[in-house]
Amino acid sequence: MSDSRAQLALWRTPGVGPRLFRDLLARFGNAAATLDAGSEAWRALGLDDGLRQALAVPDWAGADRDLSWEQASDNHHILFQGQPLYPERLAEIPAAPPVLFVLGDPELLAYPQLGIVGSRKPTAGGRQSARDFAAHLAAAGLGITSGLALGVDSAAHEGALAGGGYTIAVTATGPDRIYPARNRDLAKRISEGGAIITEFPTGVSARPDHFPRRNRIISGLSLGVLVVEAGLRSGSLITARYALEHDREVFAIPGSIHNPLAKGCHRLIRRGQAKLVEQAADILEEIPAQLSLPPELSADTEAEGVSAATDPDHAAVLEAIGHDPVTLDTVLQRTGLTPDAVSSILLILELQGHVTAMSGGRYARGWPEDRK
């Protein structure tokens, strides 16, 4: 019996969570020995009748389905805690998942990440804030980690992709299922340049109790968590609580006192549990972005400048801006590019120092000090 197959079967046992899984392996040495130990040995550990009965009939068929899923594609991976590719940061948390199913690049899990969470039904401004912050931070080198939900999560993933960075989606289903189904196309794009991960085996559907478990992984992977919009009963506050327990940074964007989706953020700030942020630079001051970055994201400013100068669309946007402040509409008219393309290019050019965002929604060339 392979150890991988035994670990998967043990992980699938109802009632075996991360802590018990770890305790069983510590007691019996490995998963195969745990499953072979027998009822009396399990009773000696204080396991109840139901759990002992479940351990006596391991889900070998389910474990085989998991292994078949991994073998179906070079893009499918199963990571066990203690293996080299299992992310060290996640392994530090108290209830680290013993198994991770990864669709995409597992090496990205070790790189610096920021979790971005918020309402599933954000305001237009909240959605735009999530996208803009994610694009800025991704272009600066931070991976953007979120939960693939509608609303803020989706905007954060989209922003990271638009910023030319990578993004990681933590899901509450098995790796062979996408929830919500509306995000199927987004999930495909994430898996092609980032990663989708879950602790749930194949065939597992979304359930209400899965989402808090997903949230602890978002926090565990990340250096910090940004809450964009959250009501007082938002699940995003669960992620923030986990981040505090995991000794991660917590950031929150303030909003209108009349917006119920700002109340969760305001409470975090008022209690001193989160740092108020107004721009991406506020986060980069607290979290060093240039730590163990993927090689393709580690280029210095000079190299980025060459890229901006040689990319035709970037050059067209710079030419459209000229040397006097112009509005976004003017740039759109002069370039003929789509609003999404221009917005993404402007974000990248601003981070590279080629463009400055000014008051009144205008843009000009150079850093803010050049405008003095």
C-alpha positions as CSV (number, residue, x, y, z in Angstrom):
1,M,0.0,0.0,0.0
2,S,1.4,3.4,-1.0
3,D,1.7,6.0,1.7
4,S,-0.1,8.5,-0.5
5,R,-3.1,6.3,-1.0
6,A,-3.2,5.6,2.7
7,Q,-3.0,9.3,3.6
8,L,-5.8,10.1,1.1
9,A,-8.0,7.3,2.6
10,L,-7.4,8.5,6.1
11,W,-8.1,12.1,5.1
12,R,-11.4,11.0,3.6
13,T,-12.5,9.4,6.9
14,P,-15.5,11.2,8.4
15,G,-14.5,12.8,11.7
16,V,-10.8,13.0,10.9
17,G,-9.8,16.7,10.8
18,P,-6.3,18.2,10.5
19,R,-5.5,17.9,14.2
20,L,-6.6,14.3,14.6
21,F,-4.9,13.4,11.4
22,R,-1.7,14.8,12.8
23,D,-2.2,13.1,16.1
24,L,-2.8,9.7,14.5
25,L,0.3,9.9,12.4
26,A,2.3,10.9,15.4
27,R,1.0,7.9,17.4
28,F,1.2,5.2,14.7
29,G,4.0,6.5,12.5
30,N,2.2,6.7,9.2
31,A,-1.3,6.5,7.6
32,A,-1.1,2.9,6.6
33,A,-0.2,1.9,10.2
34,T,-3.0,4.0,11.5
35,L,-5.6,2.3,9.3
36,D,-4.2,-1.2,10.2
37,A,-4.1,-0.5,14.0
38,G,-7.5,-1.8,14.7
39,S,-10.4,-0.9,17.0
40,E,-8.7,-1.6,20.4
41,A,-5.8,0.6,19.5
42,W,-8.1,3.4,18.4
43,R,-10.2,3.0,21.5
44,A,-7.0,3.5,23.6
45,L,-6.7,6.9,22.1
46,G,-10.3,7.8,23.2
47,L,-11.9,7.6,19.7
48,D,-15.6,7.1,19.9
49,D,-17.6,4.2,18.3
50,G,-18.6,6.1,15.2
51,L,-15.1,7.2,14.4
52,R,-13.6,3.7,15.0
53,Q,-16.2,2.2,12.7
54,A,-15.3,4.8,10.0
55,L,-11.6,4.0,10.3
56,A,-12.4,0.3,9.9
57,V,-13.8,0.8,6.4
58,P,-11.4,3.2,4.6
59,D,-12.6,4.9,1.4
60,W,-10.1,3.2,-0.9
61,A,-12.2,3.9,-3.9
62,G,-12.2,7.6,-3.1
63,A,-8.4,7.6,-2.6
64,D,-8.0,6.0,-6.0
65,R,-10.2,8.7,-7.6
66,D,-8.0,11.3,-6.0
67,L,-4.8,9.6,-7.5
68,S,-6.5,9.3,-10.9
69,W,-7.3,13.0,-10.8
70,E,-3.6,13.8,-10.1
71,Q,-2.5,11.5,-12.9
72,A,-4.9,12.9,-15.4
73,S,-2.9,16.1,-16.1
74,D,0.6,17.6,-15.5
75,N,-1.3,20.5,-14.1
76,H,-2.8,18.4,-11.2
77,H,-0.9,18.0,-8.0
78,I,-1.5,16.5,-4.6
79,L,0.8,17.8,-1.8
80,F,1.1,16.2,1.6
81,Q,2.3,18.2,4.6
82,G,6.0,17.7,5.1
83,Q,6.8,17.4,1.4
84,P,9.1,20.1,-0.2
85,L,6.4,21.8,-2.2
86,Y,4.0,22.1,0.7
87,P,4.0,25.8,1.6
88,E,5.9,26.5,4.8
89,R,3.8,29.5,5.8
90,L,0.6,27.4,5.7
91,A,2.3,24.6,7.7
92,E,2.8,27.1,10.5
93,I,-0.9,27.5,11.4
94,P,-2.4,25.3,14.1
95,A,-4.9,23.4,11.9
96,A,-2.9,23.2,8.6
97,P,-4.5,20.9,6.1
98,P,-2.5,17.6,5.8
99,V,-3.4,17.4,2.1
100,L,-3.6,20.0,-0.6
101,F,-5.0,19.5,-4.1
102,V,-3.5,21.9,-6.5
103,L,-4.7,22.8,-10.0
104,G,-1.9,25.0,-11.5
105,D,1.7,25.8,-10.4
106,P,2.3,24.5,-6.8
107,E,5.6,26.4,-6.6
108,L,3.7,29.7,-6.4
109,L,2.3,28.7,-3.0
110,A,5.7,29.5,-1.4
111,Y,5.9,33.0,-2.8
112,P,4.7,36.2,-0.9
113,Q,0.9,36.6,-1.0
114,L,-1.8,39.0,0.2
115,G,-5.3,37.7,0.9
116,I,-8.0,40.0,-0.4
117,V,-11.6,39.3,0.8
118,G,-14.9,41.1,1.0
119,S,-18.6,41.0,0.2
120,R,-20.1,38.8,-2.4
121,K,-22.4,41.7,-3.3
122,P,-20.1,44.7,-3.1
123,T,-20.9,48.2,-4.2
124,A,-19.5,49.3,-7.6
125,G,-16.8,51.3,-5.7
126,G,-15.9,48.2,-3.5
127,R,-15.5,46.0,-6.6
128,Q,-13.3,48.7,-8.3
129,S,-11.2,49.1,-5.1
130,A,-10.6,45.3,-5.0
131,R,-9.6,45.2,-8.6
132,D,-7.4,48.3,-8.4
133,F,-5.6,47.2,-5.2
134,A,-5.1,43.7,-6.6
135,A,-3.7,45.0,-9.9
136,H,-1.3,47.4,-8.2
137,L,0.0,44.8,-5.6
138,A,0.2,42.0,-8.2
139,A,2.3,44.3,-10.5
140,A,4.5,45.1,-7.5
141,G,5.2,41.4,-6.9
142,L,2.6,40.1,-4.4
143,G,0.5,37.2,-5.2
144,I,-3.2,37.8,-4.7
145,T,-5.0,35.1,-2.8
146,S,-8.8,34.9,-2.5
147,G,-11.7,32.5,-2.4
148,L,-13.1,32.5,-6.0
149,A,-16.5,33.8,-4.8
150,L,-18.5,36.3,-6.6
151,G,-18.0,40.0,-5.8
152,V,-14.8,41.1,-4.1
153,D,-13.0,37.8,-4.6
154,S,-13.6,37.7,-8.3
155,A,-12.6,41.4,-8.6
156,A,-9.4,40.6,-6.8
157,H,-8.5,37.7,-9.0
158,E,-9.3,39.7,-12.1
159,G,-7.2,42.6,-10.9
160,A,-4.2,40.4,-10.3
161,L,-4.4,39.0,-13.8
162,A,-4.8,42.5,-15.2
163,G,-1.8,43.7,-13.3
164,G,0.3,41.0,-14.9
165,G,0.9,39.1,-11.7
166,Y,-0.3,35.8,-10.4
167,T,-3.3,34.9,-8.3
168,I,-4.2,31.9,-6.1
169,A,-7.8,30.8,-5.5
170,V,-8.7,28.7,-2.4
171,T,-11.9,26.8,-2.9
172,A,-14.5,25.1,-0.7
173,T,-15.0,22.1,-3.1
174,G,-13.0,19.3,-4.4
175,P,-10.5,20.1,-7.1
176,D,-12.7,18.6,-9.8
177,R,-15.5,21.1,-9.1
178,I,-15.8,24.9,-9.5
179,Y,-18.1,26.9,-7.3
180,P,-19.8,29.1,-8.2
181,A,-20.2,27.8,-11.8
182,R,-20.3,31.4,-13.1
183,N,-16.6,31.6,-12.3
184,R,-15.6,28.6,-14.5
185,D,-13.9,30.8,-17.1
186,L,-12.1,32.8,-14.4
187,A,-11.0,29.6,-12.7
188,K,-9.5,28.4,-16.0
189,R,-7.5,31.6,-16.4
190,I,-6.3,31.4,-12.8
191,S,-5.1,27.8,-13.2
192,E,-3.2,28.6,-16.3
193,G,-1.0,31.3,-14.7
194,G,-1.5,30.7,-11.0
195,A,-3.1,28.0,-8.9
196,I,-6.4,26.8,-7.6
197,I,-6.1,24.9,-4.3
198,T,-8.3,23.1,-1.9
199,E,-8.1,20.7,1.0
200,F,-11.2,18.8,0.0
201,P,-10.9,15.6,-2.0
202,T,-12.4,15.0,-5.5
203,G,-16.2,14.8,-5.7
204,V,-16.8,17.1,-2.7
205,S,-19.4,19.8,-3.2
206,A,-19.6,23.2,-1.5
207,R,-21.2,23.2,2.0
208,P,-21.7,26.1,4.4
209,D,-19.1,24.7,6.9
210,H,-16.5,24.4,4.2
211,F,-16.1,28.2,3.7
212,P,-14.7,29.0,7.1
213,R,-12.2,26.2,6.6
214,R,-11.3,27.7,3.2
215,N,-10.8,31.1,4.9
216,R,-8.2,29.8,7.3
217,I,-6.2,28.6,4.3
218,I,-6.4,32.1,2.7
219,S,-5.0,33.6,5.8
220,G,-2.4,30.8,6.4
221,L,-0.9,31.2,2.9
222,S,-0.7,35.0,3.1
223,L,1.5,37.6,4.7
224,G,-1.5,39.6,5.4
225,V,-5.2,40.0,4.6
226,L,-7.0,43.1,3.1
227,V,-10.7,43.4,3.8
228,V,-12.3,45.6,1.1
229,E,-16.0,45.7,2.0
230,A,-17.6,43.6,4.8
231,G,-20.8,43.8,6.8
232,L,-20.8,43.1,10.5
233,R,-21.8,39.4,9.8
234,S,-19.6,38.9,6.8
235,G,-17.6,35.8,6.4
236,S,-14.7,38.0,5.5
237,L,-14.4,38.9,9.2
238,I,-13.8,35.2,9.8
239,T,-10.7,35.4,7.5
240,A,-9.6,38.6,9.4
241,R,-10.0,36.8,12.7
242,Y,-7.9,33.9,11.4
243,A,-5.3,36.3,10.2
244,L,-5.0,37.8,13.7
245,E,-4.7,34.4,15.2
246,H,-2.0,33.5,12.7
247,D,-0.1,36.6,13.4
248,R,-0.7,38.1,10.0
249,E,-1.1,41.7,9.1
250,V,-4.8,42.8,8.6
251,F,-5.7,45.8,6.5
252,A,-9.1,47.4,5.9
253,I,-10.4,50.0,3.5
254,P,-12.7,52.5,5.1
255,G,-16.0,53.6,3.5
256,S,-19.0,55.8,3.9
257,I,-20.6,55.7,7.3
258,H,-23.9,55.2,5.5
259,N,-22.7,52.0,3.7
260,P,-23.6,48.9,5.7
261,L,-20.8,47.0,3.9
262,A,-18.2,49.4,5.4
263,K,-19.3,48.6,9.0
264,G,-17.2,45.5,9.3
265,C,-14.1,47.3,8.1
266,H,-14.8,50.2,10.4
267,R,-15.1,47.9,13.4
268,L,-11.8,46.2,12.6
269,I,-10.1,49.6,12.4
270,R,-11.8,51.0,15.5
271,R,-10.7,48.1,17.6
272,G,-7.1,48.4,16.4
273,Q,-7.4,45.0,14.7
274,A,-6.7,46.3,11.2
275,K,-4.6,49.1,9.6
276,L,-6.6,51.7,7.6
277,V,-5.4,51.8,4.0
278,E,-6.2,54.2,1.3
279,Q,-3.8,53.1,-1.4
280,A,-1.7,50.1,-2.3
281,A,1.5,51.8,-1.1
282,D,0.1,51.7,2.4
283,I,0.2,47.9,2.2
284,L,3.6,47.7,0.5
285,E,5.1,49.8,3.3
286,E,4.1,47.1,5.8
287,I,4.7,44.0,3.6
288,P,8.0,43.8,1.6
289,A,6.9,42.6,-1.8
290,Q,10.3,41.7,-3.1
291,L,10.7,38.5,-1.1
292,S,11.3,35.2,-3.0
293,L,9.5,36.3,-6.1
294,P,9.1,34.1,-9.1
295,P,12.0,35.0,-11.5
296,E,9.6,36.5,-14.1
297,L,8.3,38.9,-11.5
298,S,11.6,40.0,-10.1
299,A,12.7,42.4,-12.8
300,D,14.1,45.7,-11.7
301,T,12.6,49.1,-12.6
302,E,15.0,49.5,-15.5
303,A,14.0,46.2,-17.0
304,E,10.3,47.1,-16.6
305,G,10.9,50.5,-18.3
306,V,12.3,48.7,-21.3
307,S,9.3,46.5,-21.4
308,A,6.9,49.5,-21.2
309,A,8.8,51.3,-24.0
310,T,8.8,48.2,-26.3
311,D,5.2,47.0,-25.8
312,P,3.2,48.7,-28.6
313,D,0.0,49.2,-26.5
314,H,2.0,50.7,-23.6
315,A,3.9,53.0,-25.9
316,A,0.6,54.0,-27.5
317,V,-0.9,55.0,-24.1
318,L,2.3,56.9,-23.2
319,E,2.1,58.8,-26.5
320,A,-1.6,59.5,-25.9
321,I,-0.9,61.0,-22.5
322,G,1.8,63.3,-23.9
323,H,3.2,65.8,-21.4
324,D,0.0,67.6,-20.3
325,P,-2.5,66.0,-17.9
326,V,-5.3,64.2,-19.8
327,T,-8.5,62.3,-18.8
328,L,-9.1,58.6,-19.3
329,D,-11.6,59.4,-22.1
330,T,-8.9,61.3,-23.9
331,V,-6.6,58.4,-23.7
332,L,-9.3,56.1,-25.0
333,Q,-10.1,58.4,-27.9
334,R,-6.4,58.7,-28.9
335,T,-5.5,55.0,-28.6
336,G,-8.7,53.2,-29.7
337,L,-8.0,50.6,-27.1
338,T,-10.7,49.1,-24.8
339,P,-11.4,50.7,-21.4
340,D,-10.2,47.5,-19.6
341,A,-6.9,47.4,-21.6
342,V,-6.2,51.1,-21.0
343,S,-7.0,50.9,-17.2
344,S,-4.7,47.9,-16.8
345,I,-1.9,49.6,-18.8
346,L,-2.2,52.8,-16.8
347,L,-1.9,50.8,-13.5
348,I,1.3,49.1,-14.7
349,L,2.8,52.4,-16.1
350,E,2.0,54.1,-12.8
351,L,3.8,51.5,-10.8
352,Q,6.8,51.7,-13.2
353,G,7.0,55.4,-12.7
354,H,6.0,56.4,-16.3
355,V,2.6,57.8,-15.3
356,T,1.1,59.7,-12.4
357,A,-2.6,59.6,-11.5
358,M,-3.7,63.1,-10.6
359,S,-6.8,64.7,-9.2
360,G,-9.9,64.9,-11.3
361,G,-9.3,61.6,-12.9
362,R,-6.4,62.9,-15.0
363,Y,-3.1,61.3,-15.9
364,A,0.3,62.8,-16.7
365,R,3.8,61.4,-17.3
366,G,6.3,60.9,-14.4
367,W,6.2,60.5,-10.6
368,P,4.2,62.8,-8.3
369,E,7.3,64.8,-7.4
370,D,7.8,65.6,-11.1
371,R,4.5,67.4,-11.0
372,K,5.6,69.8,-8.2
